[in-house]
Amino acid sequence: MKPCLLELKDLKGYYLTGKGTCKAVDGVSFRIEPEENFGIVGESGCGKTSLIKTILKVFPNYFRIAGGQILSKDVTSFLSPIRKCGQCGGKRFPSSLKAL
């Protein structure tokens, strides 16, 4: 049995603002198995981008991982097929709505 590609356990990431804390990622848990399709969907402003930035650890200095675990052998190798797909010479859309 192959180990999972990525597993999150109760991941929490918060923005620190002048008015307090904004809980952008609050208690997210999931597991991605090899050869499994996985998507993240939600309303505008619900934390999709903050979640991905938390997984990749590429967030601004006013953001903190407040708890939880990111379990993966190497997150960057997990995402490399996605990066390659974006470099296929196909059109790149600045907005997901323009892709429709």
Contact map, one row per residue, 1 for C-alpha under 8 A:
1110000000000000000000000000000000000000000000000000000000000000000000000000000000000000000000000000
1111000000000000000000000000000001000000000000000000000000000000000000000000000000000000000000000000
1111100000000000000000000000000011000000000000000000000000000000000000000000000000000000000000000000
0111111000000000000000000000001111000000000000000000000000000000000000010000000000000000000000000000
0011111000000000000000000000001111000000000000000000000000000000000000011010010000000000000000000000
0001111100000000000000000000001110000000000000000000000000000000000001111010010000000000000000000000
0001111110000000000000000000111100000000000000000000000000000000000001110000000000000000000000000000
0000011111100000000000000001111000000000000000000000000000000000000111100000000000000000000000000000
0000001111100000000000000011110000000000000000000000000000000000000111000000000000000000000000000000
0000000111110000000000000111100000000000000000000000000000000000001110000000000000000000000000000000
0000000111111000000000001111100000000000000000000000000000000000111111000000000000000000000000000000
0000000001111100000000111111000000000000000000000000000000000000111100000000000000000000000000000000
0000000000111110000000111100000000000000000000000110010000000011111000000000000000000000000000000000
0000000000011111000011111100000000000000000000000000000000000011110000000000000000000000000000000000
0000000000001111100011110000000000000000000000000000000000000111000000000000000000000000000000000000
0000000000000111110111000000000000000000000000000000000000000111000000000000000000000000000000000000
0000000000000011111111000000000000000000000000000000000000000100000000000000000000000000000000000000
0000000000000001111100000000000000000000000000000000000000000000000000000000000000000000000000000000
0000000000000000111110000000000000000000000000000000000000000000000000000000000000000000000000000000
0000000000000001111111000000000000000000000000000000000000000000000000000000000000000000000000000000
0000000000000111101111100000000000000000000000000000000000000000000000000000000000000000000000000000
0000000000000111100111110000000000000000000000000000000000000000000000000000000000000000000000000000
0000000000011110000011111100000000000000000000000000000000000000000000000000000000000000000000000000
0000000000011110000001111100000000000000000001100110000000000000000000000000000000000000000000000000
0000000000111100000000111111000000000000000000100110000000000000000000000000000000000000000000000000
0000000001111100000000111111000000000000000000000000000000000000000000000000000000000000000000000000
0000000011110000000000001111100000000000000000000000000000000000000100000000000000000000000000000000
0000000111110000000000001111110000000000000000000000000000000000000000000000000000000000000000000000
0000001111100000000000000011111000000000000000000000000000000000000000000000000000000000000000000000
0000001110000000000000000001111100000000000000000000000000000000000000000000000000000000000000000000
0001111100000000000000000000111110000000000000000000000000000000000000000000000000000000000000000000
0001111000000000000000000000011111010100000000000000000000000000000000000000000000000000000000000000
0011110000000000000000000000001111110000000000000000000000000000000000000000000000000000000000000000
0111100000000000000000000000000111110000000000000000000000000000000000000000000000000000000000000000
0000000000000000000000000000000011111000000000000000000000000000000000000000000000000000000000000000
0000000000000000000000000000000111111100000000000000000000000000000000000000000000000000000000000000
0000000000000000000000000000000000111110000000000000000000000000000000000000000000000000000000000000
0000000000000000000000000000000100011111000000000000000000000000000000000000000000000000000000000000
0000000000000000000000000000000000001111100000000000000000000000000000000000000000000000000000000000
0000000000000000000000000000000000000111110000010000000000000000000000000000000000000000000000000000
0000000000000000000000000000000000000011111000010000000000000000000000000000000000000000000000000000
0000000000000000000000000000000000000001111101010000000000000000000000000000000000000000000000000000
0000000000000000000000000000000000000000111111000000000000000000000000000000000000000000000000000000
0000000000000000000000000000000000000000011111000000000000000000000000000000000000000000000000000000
0000000000000000000000000000000000000000001111110000000000000000000000000000000000000000000000000000
0000000000000000000000010000000000000000011111110000000000000000000000000000000000000000000000000000
0000000000000000000000011000000000000000000011111110000000000000000000000000000000000000000000000000
0000000000000000000000000000000000000001110011111111000000000000000000000000000000000000000000000000
0000000000000000000000000000000000000000000000111111100000000000000000000000000000000000000000000000
0000000000001000000000011000000000000000000000111111110000100000000000000000000000000000000000000000
0000000000001000000000011000000000000000000000111111111000000000000000000000000000000000000000000000
0000000000000000000000000000000000000000000000011111111100000000000000000000000000000000000000000000
0000000000000000000000000000000000000000000000001111111111100000000000000000000000000000000000000000
0000000000001000000000000000000000000000000000000111111111100000100000000000000000000000000000000000
0000000000000000000000000000000000000000000000000011111110000000000001000010000000000000000000000000
0000000000000000000000000000000000000000000000000001111111000000000000000011000000000000000000000000
0000000000000000000000000000000000000000000000000000111111100000000000000000000000000000000000000000
0000000000000000000000000000000000000000000000000000110111110000000000000000000000000000000000000000
0000000000000000000000000000000000000000000000000100110011111010000000000000000000000000000000000000
0000000000000000000000000000000000000000000000000000000001111110000000000000000000000000000000000000
0000000000000000000000000000000000000000000000000000000000111111000000000000000000000000000000000000
0000000000000011100000000000000000000000000000000000000000011111000000000000000000000000000000000000
0000000000001111000000000000000000000000000000000000000000111111100000000000000000000000000000000000
0000000000001111000000000000000000000000000000000000000000001111110000000000000000000000000000000000
0000000000111100000000000000000000000000000000000000010000000011111000000000000000000000000000000000
0000000000111100000000000000000000000000000000000000000000000001111100000000000000000000000000000000
0000000001111000000000000000000000000000000000000000000000000000111110000000000000000000000000000000
0000000111110000000000000010000000000000000000000000000000000000011111000000000000000000000000000000
0000000111100000000000000000000000000000000000000000000000000000001111100000000000000000000000000000
0000011110100000000000000000000000000000000000000000001000000000000111110000000000000000000000000000
0000011100000000000000000000000000000000000000000000000000000000000011111000000000000000000000000000
0001111000000000000000000000000000000000000000000000000000000000000001111110000000000000000000000000
0000110000000000000000000000000000000000000000000000000000000000000000111110000000000000000000000000
0000000000000000000000000000000000000000000000000000000000000000000000011111110000000000000000000000
0000110000000000000000000000000000000000000000000000001100000000000000011111111000000000000000000000
0000000000000000000000000000000000000000000000000000000100000000000000000111111100000000000000000000
0000000000000000000000000000000000000000000000000000000000000000000000000111111110000000000000000000
0000110000000000000000000000000000000000000000000000000000000000000000000111111110000000000000000000
0000000000000000000000000000000000000000000000000000000000000000000000000011111111100000000000000000
0000000000000000000000000000000000000000000000000000000000000000000000000001111111110000000000000000
0000000000000000000000000000000000000000000000000000000000000000000000000000111111111000000000000000
0000000000000000000000000000000000000000000000000000000000000000000000000000001111111100000000000000
0000000000000000000000000000000000000000000000000000000000000000000000000000001111111110000000000000
0000000000000000000000000000000000000000000000000000000000000000000000000000000111111111000000000000
0000000000000000000000000000000000000000000000000000000000000000000000000000000011111111000000000000
0000000000000000000000000000000000000000000000000000000000000000000000000000000001111111110100000000
0000000000000000000000000000000000000000000000000000000000000000000000000000000000111111110000000000
0000000000000000000000000000000000000000000000000000000000000000000000000000000000011111110000000000
0000000000000000000000000000000000000000000000000000000000000000000000000000000000000111111000000000
0000000000000000000000000000000000000000000000000000000000000000000000000000000000000111111100000000
0000000000000000000000000000000000000000000000000000000000000000000000000000000000000000111110000000
0000000000000000000000000000000000000000000000000000000000000000000000000000000000000100011111000000
0000000000000000000000000000000000000000000000000000000000000000000000000000000000000000001111110110
0000000000000000000000000000000000000000000000000000000000000000000000000000000000000000000111110100
0000000000000000000000000000000000000000000000000000000000000000000000000000000000000000000011111110
0000000000000000000000000000000000000000000000000000000000000000000000000000000000000000000011111111
0000000000000000000000000000000000000000000000000000000000000000000000000000000000000000000000111111
0000000000000000000000000000000000000000000000000000000000000000000000000000000000000000000011111111
0000000000000000000000000000000000000000000000000000000000000000000000000000000000000000000010111111
0000000000000000000000000000000000000000000000000000000000000000000000000000000000000000000000011111
